[in-house]
Amino acid sequence: HALANGGGMRVTGPENQIGGDSPQERNVLSGNREHGIGFISANAFGNILAGNYIGVDASGSRLLSNRDHGVGIEMGANHNLVRNNVIVTTGRNAVLMNDRGSSFNTVAGNVMGAGATGKTLLGRGYYDVQIGSGCAFNRIGGTTAEDRNVIVNGVTFGRQGSPGNLVIGNYIGIYATGTTGLTTIGPGVS
């Protein structure tokens, strides 16, 4: 069960690595009253968030949601990499990018809204990815299978001022195996 903090982790500086490629390096950032992790400020650049379980338990198969966003990239945080994580929320968004200058971030190879296998629906917050006004040139997914995100609950953009963002090569509303079955709460991309 959750032993909640106000927020799981807050990163305000550059070039940190949270997690890694092996299970031994994995962090579980779950059950908190706010974000699982927030990259907050223009000084939060060049950080890597990799291989973590956010909003699920240590098995990656049971919901243990943070009440707010799973990952927040805000207040000008830029050039950060969010890769190969499991990110689930019943709060707001799995990944939120917000505020002018929160740009040139990459979200790739993650499973969002489902368990670690990418086959079991776990959370329904607002959207799995929300890119707010003022965020530019962020990439969600990529051209290789390793870059592909599994996105259950769709992607949404701010109404204005969010130029140059790229959503490419993802499975949206589709199991990690490429078969249909995980349905979005609304439009896949809006």
Phi, psi and omega in degrees: 000167186283137167247085197286139164258171173301309174221153183292306183205143178233123182247121181240003182237179187267156163058047173258153173242126178244111184092195181182197186274344184252156176302329180294336180269354185290136169257148172250111183246083192218158172074017183271163183280344178232222179300152162292311175210140178235131169262108193235110172120156178295340176281352178272082180228154177070020179272154178237125174245108191222134169073019184263160173253117185236113181088007175228168179280182184295341177278343183077008186242351181237138180293132173214067196292146163282150185284337180250217180288151172292305178232125175249128176240102195219169173056037175093006178301134190214156177057038176259154180242123175245107191222136171061034176259159166258123185229117183226142174211149166249004179277264182249265182244150173296311176230125174245128167249129186211152174085146179303137179091351176280081195224163178059032174266153180236130176240108189216142173073016182266159169250121184236127179087003181221169177289177187301332179282347183073018184240352186237118177295129181237320188226145173227094172268223176281282177230160175284326176227126172237124179250110186277174179299140179092350179269128186227149170058038172268152179240128176246107183096205181174191187265358179246162177298327180292333180276344186295130170266145165265116186238112183278315192257021170083174181233136177226149181248153172299157186293330181206159173071032177234069187275154167073011178281146186236125173244112190213137170074016184268159167264110182248112184076021183229141177301159177299338178283352182092002178263154182288160176153328178267113186264143177280160180282345181200215177301146177296318176223128178220000000 
